[in-house]
């Protein structure tokens, strides 16, 4: 709805990061913050990890790096 200009949305920054970066969405109340929420990934024993799992974890780490528009 926010992208259609039909109202105010509350979303996690990571979920709308590209839209914020491209100017399709703008922060309405930049001083107001939702409480932080943890992201947790549970893995099996180190010996059972496969390359695709390790690669996926690296992608998650990159996705949740600090964002450039947040001081």
DRENDRENGU-996032 format. One record per residue (C-alpha): residue number from 1; residue in three letters; x, y, z. Coordinates in nm, 4 decimals, always signed. Example, Ala and Ser with C-alpha at 12.3 -4.5 7.8 and 13.67 -1.06 7.14 Angstrom:
BEGIN
{1,"ALA",{+1.2300,-0.4500,+0.7800}},
{2,"SER",{+1.3670,-0.1060,+0.7140}},
***
This chain:
BEGIN
{1,"UNK",{+0.0000,+0.0000,+0.0000}},
{2,"UNK",{+0.2842,+0.2363,+0.0768}},
{3,"UNK",{+0.4335,+0.1984,-0.2704}},
{4,"UNK",{+0.0920,+0.2707,-0.4191}},
{5,"UNK",{+0.0693,+0.5934,-0.2170}},
{6,"UNK",{-0.2312,+0.4639,-0.0238}},
{7,"UNK",{-0.1153,+0.5124,+0.3315}},
{8,"UNK",{+0.1445,+0.4685,+0.5999}},
{9,"UNK",{+0.3170,+0.1341,+0.6480}},
{10,"UNK",{+0.5221,-0.0114,+0.9312}},
{11,"UNK",{+0.7894,-0.2451,+0.7987}},
{12,"UNK",{+1.1336,-0.3551,+0.9053}},
{13,"UNK",{+1.4016,-0.1460,+0.7361}},
{14,"UNK",{+1.5623,-0.4529,+0.5796}},
{15,"UNK",{+1.2301,-0.5363,+0.4160}},
{16,"UNK",{+1.2037,-0.1985,+0.2399}},
{17,"UNK",{+1.5754,-0.1132,+0.2133}},
{18,"UNK",{+1.5804,-0.1075,-0.1664}},
{19,"UNK",{+1.2647,+0.1063,-0.1855}},
{20,"UNK",{+1.4134,+0.3543,+0.0645}},
{21,"UNK",{+1.7453,+0.3599,-0.1194}},
{22,"UNK",{+1.5738,+0.4193,-0.4549}},
{23,"UNK",{+1.3429,+0.6898,-0.3138}},
{24,"UNK",{+1.0227,+0.4924,-0.3765}},
{25,"UNK",{+0.9476,+0.5155,-0.0040}},
{26,"UNK",{+1.0432,+0.7885,+0.2417}},
{27,"UNK",{+1.0677,+0.7679,+0.6214}},
{28,"UNK",{+0.7717,+0.9446,+0.7818}},
{29,"UNK",{+0.8803,+0.9473,+1.1476}},
{30,"UNK",{+1.2576,+0.8867,+1.1406}},
{31,"UNK",{+1.2980,+0.9452,+1.5168}},
{32,"UNK",{+1.0457,+0.6732,+1.6026}},
{33,"UNK",{+1.1733,+0.3157,+1.6185}},
{34,"UNK",{+1.0140,-0.0246,+1.6473}},
{35,"UNK",{+1.1792,-0.2424,+1.9097}},
{36,"UNK",{+1.4704,-0.4427,+1.7718}},
{37,"UNK",{+1.4034,-0.8031,+1.6831}},
{38,"UNK",{+1.6711,-1.0680,+1.6710}},
{39,"UNK",{+1.7377,-1.2840,+1.3682}},
{40,"UNK",{+1.8469,-1.6321,+1.4660}},
{41,"UNK",{+1.9727,-1.9161,+1.2485}},
{42,"UNK",{+2.0101,-2.2592,+1.4062}},
{43,"UNK",{+2.2662,-2.4950,+1.2586}},
{44,"UNK",{+2.3537,-2.8562,+1.3189}},
{45,"UNK",{+2.6917,-2.9829,+1.4281}},
{46,"UNK",{+2.9855,-2.8309,+1.2424}},
{47,"UNK",{+3.0687,-3.1632,+1.0758}},
{48,"UNK",{+2.7247,-3.1749,+0.9144}},
{49,"UNK",{+2.7376,-2.8322,+0.7486}},
{50,"UNK",{+2.7301,-2.8315,+0.3725}},
{51,"UNK",{+2.8640,-2.5576,+0.1455}},
{52,"UNK",{+2.5180,-2.4279,+0.0510}},
{53,"UNK",{+2.4310,-2.3777,+0.4194}},
{54,"UNK",{+2.7543,-2.1906,+0.4857}},
{55,"UNK",{+2.6910,-1.9778,+0.1744}},
{56,"UNK",{+2.3338,-1.9029,+0.2873}},
{57,"UNK",{+2.4617,-1.7901,+0.6277}},
{58,"UNK",{+2.7080,-1.5543,+0.4593}},
{59,"UNK",{+2.4243,-1.4063,+0.2518}},
{60,"UNK",{+2.2241,-1.3476,+0.5721}},
{61,"UNK",{+2.5225,-1.1746,+0.7345}},
{62,"UNK",{+2.5566,-0.9444,+0.4340}},
{63,"UNK",{+2.1839,-0.8682,+0.4207}},
{64,"UNK",{+2.1751,-0.7605,+0.7839}},
{65,"UNK",{+2.4749,-0.5270,+0.7738}},
{66,"UNK",{+2.4143,-0.1672,+0.8868}},
{67,"UNK",{+2.2198,+0.0352,+0.6315}},
{68,"UNK",{+2.3651,+0.3571,+0.4832}},
{69,"UNK",{+2.0697,+0.5847,+0.5647}},
{70,"UNK",{+2.0675,+0.5014,+0.9383}},
{71,"UNK",{+2.3121,+0.7127,+1.1423}},
***
